[in-house]
Structure formats: C-alpha cells, structure tokens
C-alpha cells in the first residue's frame, strides 16, 4: 500500500481526472489562516485525550450526496453537471476515480456508500449483482492503493419504484425476496472491502395510511428481515457492527424506526439488542422532535450507540435538508455525549451532507467538507475540554448525590410500605432545589 503522501505525489504527476484540477491537498494551518483551502481546527495528528484527533473523529465522506446526487429538489430537476453522470460501468469507474481523488485531497480516512450510488442499474437482480461485484473489485484496488477505508456499506431499498410500499415490510413477498437478496449482495461487498459496519435505513419501512396497512404483520416482517441480515453477516464472518439508522418520517408518513427509543424497543422484541446498534443522524433527531445530544445520550444509556451521520437541518423549513454542519456549540454538546459513551469503536463521523443545488463548482464540494470537518473538530475539542475539566460532571454528581446514601439505596430495594413508614416516621417534607440550568449553560459557553 502506498503511503498517502506518496499517492498524492503520484496523483499529481499522472492525474486520473481533472475534475479537481488546481485544488491542493488540504493541510492544517491554524485558526489565524485566511486560506480557504486549509483546516483551522482539524489537525489530524493532534493528540486529544490520549490519541490523535483523526482517530477520535474518524471522518467519512458519503458517496451518495457527494457523487450521486444531481442537485434536484421537489420543485426542480438536475442542476449539477458532472462528467460521471450517465449509464454504464465506465461512468461508474470515472465516478470512483474522482471520489478517491477527493478523499485524498481531504485526507478523509473513510467513505460510505449504497449499492446504487456506485454501480449502474441493471435490468435484473443478476445484472445488478454483477455490476456491484465489478465496482467492488474496482473500489478494492483503489482502497489498497490509497489507504482509504470503508466505514460502512448499505443497500438502497427506497429509490426504485419496486420499493414504493416498502422492502422488508412490503405486502408483496417477491419484493421482500428481492430486497433480501440485495442486502445479501451488499453485505458481501461490505465484507470484501473490510467495512467496519453495515447500515440498514428503512426509508420506506412505514406507511402512508393505516387504511391499507397491517402494522403488526409489517413489524414482524421487519424483525425477521433484520434477524436474517444479522444471521447472514455472522455466517460469512463479517465481524463489523450492524447498525439501524432511526428516522421518524420522510419519505413515508411514519417510519417504524422512528427514533432511538423506538428502535431499542424493536430490537428488544426480536432479541437483537445485543447484536444491533444505531447510527444516529443529526437531522433525523431534529425531525423526531429531539436534540441530537438527546438521541446520543439515550443510545449510550441503552448500550446501543454505534456511529453518527453529521449534518444539519434548516430549522425554518421543517424537513430533512442534509446541510453541512456549521454550528460549533451544537456539535460540542453532541461530541460530549460521544465521549461520555467512550468514543467511537467501529463507528465514526459520516458527512451525510449535500451541497446546496446552487453550489455547482468542484471547489464547493471540497470546501463544504473542509468547513464541516473544521466545525466538527472545533466542537470536539470543546467537548474534550469540558469532559477533562470535569465541572459539568461534578455538578451532575452533586445533583444526584443523595441517591448514593444508604437510605436511598434501601428505598429502591424495599417497597412502598417501608417508604411510607419512613416518610411518616422521619417527618420527611422536602423543599425543591434549583437545577441551576442557566449556570450550567454559562459554563458550557466558556468552552465554545
């Protein structure tokens, strides 16, 4: 395997494409730099809490938004004009060439992809599988050359019209079969590429109306589908983490993987809570009526925290806009919960983020990621300072200190009769205590 620096030199001497021509490799220049093509906060080798920042953040580029999305929206079609758009394997390989050049420019250690992002669409499952195997082999060669790794793979079970009524939850058994075979091929590809996780997102696993929906049946089908996916992954020796990505709605009116709490209940019902974790997206948390840090904290407490998709929503629009993250205070709170969970193991920070449809230039694609990586780094370093300083945790411990006493422990071990007798016998009549929220908010603002 070539060292990344050697690969960059080789790429500059014999560039495979000229899409990013003239754009330099992004380096860390510090917070005072006025160079657009430089990191101000993200220094990959900077040691924070005992290990390099790149190992904490584990950045990943999303293949779909960066290279497959055409710039459309519900009111207008394609705005991007990319040389790799079109049918056929040569276009798919050109897309891969450009993608891996961008990974190198950014120094991004990981990428993620759906099958349809990478392969041409075939006329049958067999043709889809042949195409996926060919592009997987092509990916593998580029990964061996560049050192870029696969954070996770997944199957797109929501775009094709066959999935309009769901994949695992479809009323047609043949659609279930096609979806299962597709997931098998995608797990195979992920395993071949050394992927560290496999993700399932049920974009169409829900309903538009209850009038034509058997919710109980669909839920059982979804549970069996996930069980079969886990069984197959383990059978072939895939030791990565299986992840579900929660989202409450969009494209369906209601999705069965609504939020972290819903997913955990689902996993418990089917005995999968020890096998499957969650990939939490900032925008999906907001759509579910939660904060990002709420979902992260709950996943940690339930023991199912796995990975994150980092982006942001436009709070005015009310839908999933998948914008690049730029709100450092919000990211500081998110990474605080990630650190409290012990940090990432197989997971990482995937930019499930896309350019605005007016941002047409190659430079826009690079700079969007530079800004996102820098903002994440700034938020992460603030979170690390908060955790190392310990003041926030000390305040939390003080608030709950009463529960460490023998009386409180005896109360939880006993029953209502004993508790009532103690309240009456000791004349317990508590006064409320301040939660000191504003003081803690002021404390957080010192770090960001």
C-alpha positions in Angstrom: 0.0 0.0 0.0 1.3 3.4 -0.9 1.7 6.0 1.8 -0.9 8.7 1.4 1.8 11.3 0.7 3.4 9.1 -2.0 0.0 8.5 -3.5 -0.8 12.3 -3.7 2.5 12.8 -5.4 1.7 10.1 -7.9 -1.7 11.5 -8.5 -0.3 15.0 -9.2 2.1 13.6 -11.7 -0.4 11.3 -13.5 -3.8 12.6 -12.6 -6.6 10.2 -13.5 -9.1 13.0 -13.9 -9.0 16.8 -14.0 -12.2 17.4 -12.1 -10.4 18.8 -9.0 -7.5 20.3 -11.1 -5.7 23.0 -9.3 -7.1 22.2 -5.8 -4.4 21.4 -3.3 -4.3 18.8 -0.6 -5.9 20.4 2.5 -3.5 21.0 5.3 -3.9 22.3 8.9 -2.7 26.0 9.1 -4.2 27.0 12.4 -7.0 29.4 13.4 -5.4 32.5 12.0 -5.1 31.2 8.5 -7.0 33.1 5.8 -6.6 30.3 3.2 -9.9 28.9 2.2 -8.3 25.6 1.3 -6.9 24.9 4.8 -8.0 23.5 8.1 -8.1 25.9 11.0 -9.1 23.5 13.8 -8.7 20.0 12.4 -5.2 18.8 12.9 -5.3 15.0 12.2 -2.3 14.2 14.3 -3.0 16.5 17.2 -3.3 14.4 20.3 -6.5 15.0 22.3 -7.4 12.9 25.4 -4.6 10.4 24.6 -5.0 9.8 20.9 -4.8 11.7 17.5 -7.8 13.7 16.5 -8.3 11.6 13.3 -8.8 8.5 15.5 -11.4 10.2 17.6 -13.4 11.7 14.7 -13.0 9.0 12.1 -14.3 11.2 9.2 -16.2 9.6 6.4 -17.4 11.0 3.0 -20.9 10.0 1.9 -20.7 8.7 -1.7 -24.4 9.4 -2.4 -24.6 13.1 -1.7 -21.2 13.9 -3.0 -21.1 11.9 -6.2 -24.6 10.5 -7.0 -26.9 13.4 -6.1 -27.8 15.6 -9.2 -29.0 18.7 -7.4 -32.7 18.2 -7.7 -35.5 19.1 -5.3 -39.3 18.6 -5.3 -39.8 21.7 -7.5 -36.9 21.3 -9.9 -34.6 18.8 -11.5 -30.9 18.4 -12.0 -28.6 21.4 -11.5 -25.2 19.6 -11.3 -23.4 18.7 -14.5 -20.8 16.0 -13.6 -18.7 14.2 -16.1 -19.5 10.8 -14.5 -23.3 11.2 -14.7 -24.8 8.7 -17.1 -25.2 4.9 -17.6 -22.6 2.2 -17.8 -19.6 0.9 -15.9 -17.1 3.3 -17.4 -19.1 6.2 -15.9 -19.2 4.4 -12.6 -15.4 3.9 -12.6 -14.9 7.5 -13.5 -17.1 8.5 -10.5 -14.9 6.3 -8.3 -11.7 7.9 -9.7 -13.0 11.3 -8.8 -14.3 10.2 -5.4 -10.9 8.7 -4.3 -9.1 11.8 -5.5 -11.4 13.9 -3.3 -10.8 11.5 -0.3 -7.1 12.1 -0.8 -7.4 15.9 -1.1 -9.3 16.0 2.2 -7.3 13.3 3.9 -10.6 11.6 4.7 -9.8 8.2 6.1 -13.2 6.6 5.4 -16.2 6.6 2.9 -19.7 5.1 2.9 -21.9 4.0 0.0 -25.2 2.5 -1.1 -25.0 -0.1 -3.8 -26.9 2.1 -6.3 -24.5 5.0 -5.7 -21.7 3.0 -7.1 -23.0 0.5 -9.6 -25.1 1.0 -12.8 -28.7 -0.1 -12.5 -29.3 -3.4 -14.3 -32.3 -5.0 -15.8 -32.4 -7.8 -13.2 -31.1 -8.8 -9.9 -28.3 -10.9 -11.5 -27.1 -7.9 -13.6 -27.2 -5.6 -10.5 -25.1 -8.2 -8.6 -22.6 -8.5 -11.5 -22.3 -4.7 -11.6 -21.8 -4.4 -7.8 -19.1 -7.1 -7.8 -17.2 -5.3 -10.6 -17.3 -1.9 -8.9 -16.5 -3.6 -5.6 -13.3 -5.0 -7.1 -12.5 -1.6 -8.5 -13.1 0.0 -5.1 -10.8 -2.6 -3.5 -7.9 -1.7 -5.8 -8.3 2.0 -5.1 -8.5 1.3 -1.4 -5.4 -0.8 -1.4 -3.5 2.0 -3.3 -4.7 5.0 -1.2 -5.3 3.6 2.2 -8.9 4.9 2.3 -11.2 2.5 4.3 -14.9 1.7 4.2 -16.8 2.9 7.3 -19.9 1.2 6.2 -21.9 -0.1 3.3 -25.6 -0.3 2.8 -28.4 -1.1 0.3 -30.7 1.4 -1.2 -34.1 -0.1 -0.6 -36.1 3.1 -1.1 -35.5 4.8 -4.5 -36.6 2.2 -7.1 -40.4 2.0 -7.7 -40.5 -1.6 -6.6 -40.0 -0.3 -3.1 -42.8 2.2 -3.1 -44.6 0.2 -0.4 -41.5 -0.8 1.5 -38.9 -3.5 1.2 -39.0 -5.8 4.3 -42.5 -4.5 5.1 -43.9 -4.8 1.6 -47.2 -6.6 1.1 -45.7 -8.4 -1.8 -43.4 -11.3 -0.8 -41.5 -11.1 -4.0 -40.4 -7.6 -3.1 -39.2 -8.9 0.3 -37.2 -11.6 -1.6 -35.6 -9.1 -4.0 -34.7 -6.8 -1.0 -33.2 -9.7 1.0 -31.1 -10.8 -2.0 -29.9 -7.3 -2.5 -28.9 -6.9 1.2 -27.0 -10.2 0.9 -25.0 -8.8 -2.0 -24.3 -5.6 -0.2 -23.2 -7.4 3.0 -20.9 -9.4 0.7 -19.4 -6.3 -0.8 -19.0 -4.6 2.6 -17.3 -7.7 3.9 -14.9 -7.9 0.9 -13.9 -4.2 1.3 -13.2 -4.6 5.1 -16.1 -2.4 6.1 -16.3 -1.8 9.8 -20.1 -1.5 9.9 -23.2 -2.4 7.9 -26.2 0.0 8.0 -29.9 -0.6 7.4 -32.1 2.5 7.0 -35.8 1.8 6.5 -36.8 4.8 4.4 -39.9 3.1 3.1 -40.4 0.8 6.1 -43.5 2.5 7.4 -46.9 3.6 6.0 -48.7 6.4 4.3 -52.1 5.5 5.7 -53.4 2.9 8.2 -56.3 2.2 5.9 -54.3 -0.3 3.8 -51.7 -1.2 6.4 -51.3 -4.3 8.6 -48.9 -2.8 11.1 -48.5 -6.0 13.1 -47.6 -8.1 10.1 -45.2 -5.4 8.7 -43.5 -5.1 12.0 -43.0 -8.9 12.2 -41.6 -8.9 8.7 -39.2 -6.1 9.5 -38.0 -8.1 12.6 -37.4 -11.2 10.6 -35.6 -9.4 7.9 -33.2 -7.8 10.3 -32.6 -11.1 12.1 -31.9 -12.8 8.7 -29.4 -10.0 7.9 -27.6 -10.4 11.2 -27.5 -14.2 10.8 -26.0 -14.0 7.3 -23.4 -11.4 8.2 -22.2 -13.6 11.1 -22.3 -16.7 8.9 -19.8 -15.3 6.4 -17.5 -14.0 9.1 -18.4 -10.3 9.0 -17.4 -9.1 12.4 -18.4 -5.4 11.9 -21.3 -3.7 13.7 -24.8 -3.9 12.3 -26.5 -0.5 12.6 -30.0 0.8 12.2 -30.5 4.4 11.4 -33.6 5.9 13.0 -35.8 8.5 11.3 -39.4 9.4 12.1 -40.8 10.1 8.6 -39.9 11.3 5.1 -40.3 9.7 2.7 -43.1 7.8 4.4 -45.6 9.5 6.8 -44.5 7.2 9.6 -41.4 5.1 9.8 -41.1 2.1 12.1 -37.5 3.1 13.2 -38.8 6.5 14.5 -36.1 7.3 17.0 -33.6 5.6 19.3 -36.2 4.7 21.9 -38.4 3.1 19.2 -35.5 1.2 17.7 -34.5 -0.1 21.1 -38.0 -1.4 21.8 -38.0 -3.1 18.4 -34.6 -4.7 19.0 -35.7 -6.0 22.4 -38.9 -7.5 20.9 -36.8 -9.6 18.5 -33.9 -10.4 20.8 -31.4 -8.2 18.8 -30.4 -5.6 21.4 -27.0 -7.3 21.8 -26.5 -7.6 18.0 -27.5 -4.3 16.6 -26.6 -0.7 17.4 -27.7 2.7 16.0 -26.3 5.1 13.5 -27.8 8.5 14.6 -28.2 11.4 12.2 -28.4 14.9 13.5 -31.2 15.9 11.0 -33.3 12.8 11.9 -33.1 13.6 15.6 -34.5 17.0 14.9 -37.3 15.6 12.7 -38.2 13.3 15.6 -38.6 16.3 17.9 -35.4 15.6 19.8 -32.0 17.2 20.1 -29.0 15.3 18.6 -27.4 15.1 22.0 -30.6 13.5 23.4 -30.5 10.7 20.9 -26.8 10.1 21.6 -27.2 10.1 25.3 -30.2 7.7 25.2 -28.3 5.3 22.9 -25.4 5.4 25.3 -27.6 4.6 28.3 -29.3 1.8 26.4 -25.9 0.3 25.2 -26.7 0.7 21.5 -24.5 3.7 20.5 -22.7 2.9 17.3 -22.0 5.7 14.8 -23.2 9.2 13.6 -24.2 10.9 10.4 -23.2 14.5 10.8 -25.3 17.3 9.1 -27.8 19.9 10.0 -31.4 20.8 9.1 -32.7 24.2 8.3 -34.8 24.9 11.3 -37.2 27.1 9.3 -38.1 24.6 6.6 -39.1 21.7 8.7 -37.8 18.9 6.5 -34.6 16.9 6.2 -32.3 19.3 4.3 -29.0 17.5 4.9 -26.8 20.6 5.0 -23.2 20.5 6.0 -22.7 21.1 9.8 -21.5 24.6 10.9 -23.0 25.1 14.4 -20.0 24.5 16.7 -21.9 24.8 20.1 -24.4 22.2 18.9 -21.6 19.9 17.8 -19.7 20.4 21.1 -22.8 19.0 23.0 -23.0 16.1 20.6 -19.4 15.1 20.8 -19.6 15.5 24.6 -22.1 12.6 24.6 -20.0 10.6 22.2 -17.0 11.0 24.5 -19.2 10.0 27.5 -20.0 6.9 25.6 -16.3 6.1 25.4 -15.9 7.4 21.8 -16.3 5.5 18.6 -15.2 1.9 18.3 -16.2 0.8 14.8 -18.3 3.9 14.1 -17.3 7.4 13.0 -18.4 10.8 11.7 -20.0 10.4 8.3 -21.0 13.5 6.4 -24.5 12.7 5.3 -24.5 16.2 3.9 -25.0 17.6 0.4 -24.3 20.8 -1.4 -27.0 23.4 -2.0 -28.3 22.9 -5.5 -26.8 26.3 -6.5 -23.3 25.3 -5.4 -22.1 24.0 -8.8 -18.3 24.1 -8.7 -15.8 21.4 -7.7 -14.4 23.8 -5.2 -17.8 23.9 -3.5 -17.6 20.2 -2.9 -14.2 20.4 -1.3 -14.8 23.5 0.8 -18.1 22.1 2.1 -16.2 19.2 3.6 -13.4 21.4 4.8 -15.9 23.6 6.7 -17.7 20.6 8.1 -14.5 18.8 9.3 -13.2 22.0 10.8 -16.5 22.7 12.7 -16.6 19.1 14.0 -13.0 19.4 15.2 -13.7 22.7 17.0 -16.8 21.2 18.6 -14.9 18.0 19.5 -12.1 19.9 21.1 -14.5 22.0 23.2 -16.3 18.8 24.3 -12.9 17.2 25.3 -12.1 20.3 27.3 -15.4 20.1 29.1 -15.0 16.5 29.9 -11.4 16.8 31.1 -12.2 19.9 33.2 -14.9 17.9 35.0 -17.0 20.8 36.2 -20.1 19.7 34.3 -19.9 16.1 35.6 -19.2 17.4 39.1 -22.4 19.5 39.0 -24.3 16.5 37.8 -22.9 14.2 40.5 -23.7 16.8 43.2 -27.3 17.0 42.0 -27.8 13.2 42.4 -25.6 12.7 45.4 -28.5 11.9 47.7 -29.1 8.7 45.8 -25.7 7.3 46.9 -26.7 7.3 50.5 -27.8 4.1 52.4 -31.4 5.4 52.9 -32.0 6.0 49.2 -30.5 2.6 48.3 -32.7 0.9 50.9 -35.7 2.7 49.5 -35.1 1.3 46.0 -34.6 -2.2 47.4 -37.8 -2.1 49.5 -41.4 -1.4 48.9 -44.0 1.4 49.2 -45.0 0.3 52.7 -41.4 0.8 54.1 -41.0 4.1 52.2 -44.3 5.4 53.6 -43.4 4.4 57.1 -40.1 6.2 56.8 -41.7 9.4 55.4 -44.1 9.5 58.3 -41.7 8.4 61.0 -39.0 11.0 60.0 -41.4 13.7 59.0 -39.9 14.0 55.5 -41.2 17.1 53.8 -38.7 18.1 51.1 -38.2 21.6 49.6 -37.3 21.9 45.9 -33.7 22.6 44.9 -32.6 24.7 41.9 -31.5 22.8 38.8 -29.1 25.6 38.0 -29.7 25.3 34.3 -28.6 28.8 33.4 -25.3 28.5 35.4 -24.5 25.2 33.5 -25.4 26.8 30.1 -23.0 29.6 31.0 -20.3 27.1 31.9 -20.7 25.3 28.5 -20.3 28.6 26.7 -16.9 29.1 28.3 -15.6 26.2 26.2 -17.2 27.0 22.8 
